[in-house]
């Protein structure tokens, strides 16, 4: 696989920012895409992943700086509503960013991965669960797994690996207050065998290892990083 740059979407905070920092620490050239256009390290570009023309422009601009080695599709949104009153607009908003934008990102980076490369899609362990008030989110993350499997089989001949990393409960700035509540902490400790939520840094270490180690035979898989939550009876 060529030694080139890595594109990370949704990279301004949370898991995305942690991935950028981990890749940078491992010596990778990282281009961070986000609506805010900010990044902890590396190069930052403002890009709305739901705007196809903006994605095409950003990828072309990055390619002018040298070969592209990989893409991490991390941008996403979580909105929850009771299914009996779920607005179609809300469902479509979640699907557009969490699933359609993943497809678009993969499609648009494909011609730039001329020597092969890695695509890491960030899914969720909700992809295999029935979660009340989360129909749109669960459906979108299940779609990420399907997109990953289809592209992995189509693009294997091009030496492009496509992998879905599906985190469980990860503590970030957005949910730290909620997860710190005694009732929630007690519930999480009873459900997650390791007894706690994960960290963005743990997700970042896995994503970085998948890219840096470059294991050609590993593709098309969903790797769950949930502290054993999904396996717990």
Buried (B, 14 or more C-beta within 10 A) or exposed (E): BBEBBBBBBBBBBBBBBBBBBBBBEBEBBBBBBBBEEEBBBBBBBBBBBBBBEBBBBBBEEBBEEEBBBBBBBBBBBBBBBEEEEBEEEBBEBBBBBBBBBBBBBBEBBBEBBBBBBBBBBBBBBBBBEEEEEBBBBBBBBBBBBEBBBBBBEEBBEEBBBBBBBBBBBBBBEEBEEEBEEEEBBEEBEEBBEEEEBBBBBBBBBBBBEBBBEBEEEBBBBBBBBBBEBBEEE
